[in-house]
Amino acid sequence: MGVGSSKIRNKPRRSPRFDLTGGSVCLDFLNTLDDRYSDEPKELLKSYIDLARFAEDTGIISYGDVDRLFEKSMQSPDAAAHALNDAIRLREAMYEVFWAIVQKKTVPKQALFVLNGYIQEAARRTSLVPANGHFEWQFESPRNDFDAPIWPIVRSAADLLSSDQLQFVRACASKTCEWLFLDESKNHRRRWCDMTKCGNRAKVKRFYTRNKKASS
């Protein structure tokens, strides 16, 4: 399991709802607020179902547990909405921490305080279990816990923040995007969250600009 992955590794059963280009569960989670710095940021976690689908797409919760959380959210919508708000609070605190690191600025104390609170709670929800000749962390059963998707995300953030891979966390070079990602390229010079999207748009823009200059 890679740094900050925290995955169960489900086999896909339906088309993913989220673009997972971050290279780490926690960074993919930060990118669930799209166009963050535009005039109209797009919230991708509009309901608790979206949060559960994120857990499914990233493989941090089993399909059976995702289905149970779907059903339970229909039965207890207020509790599910509260858990969603809690997840967004976590996301925004995490983003402040990672964004400060990417920008080489001082990490906001309040954001780190909030994140540490979640990290401590996540640690309380885990235990060591035997697995194929070694041990690994396992979270408590999420059957009746709306916060279940949060804990693997928090663990992913703690693992990445305390690893030597933290120096390779980048922001997409597109100013209309700026999604965060883990640069695992050979020379660590990756610029785009996704070469087929932001990278390709930049190539097309450069091509158009060169042609315009040549024609004039």
C-alpha angles and dihedrals in degrees: 000000000000129000111296094355103120091175132159087199101229118191108246113262098175139010112291118252095206133059104237103197099130097093090225133061093235093052091047087053092052088054092061087094100069125199087014095174098041126098089256112038113192118230108211094184098069096147140013088259088063090054091050090047089053088054089050095047093049093043096233093129129038120253092246092055092045090054091049090051090050091054095043092050089058090052096045107028095163093054090045091051090051090053090050091053089050091052092051090049088054091047094053094048090048091048093054089053097047095040091053089051093049091048091045092238132133112284110245109251095218093052091050090047091054092046092049089054090057091044091055091049091048090052089054089055096054137078137178116257132180114259126174098326096322139058132258139181117265127188122224116266109285094206095118103017120096089193092061095106090055099063099062088046091052091047089051091053093048091049093050096044091052095044134089087243092074090089089064097058107118141180119233110261091229107100090208090057117025093170113170121243142167109250104222095161118130096253096028093236100120110142106179134063087222124007092205091058119023092016093050093047089053091051091050091048092051090048091051092048093050092049092048091052092047093050092049 
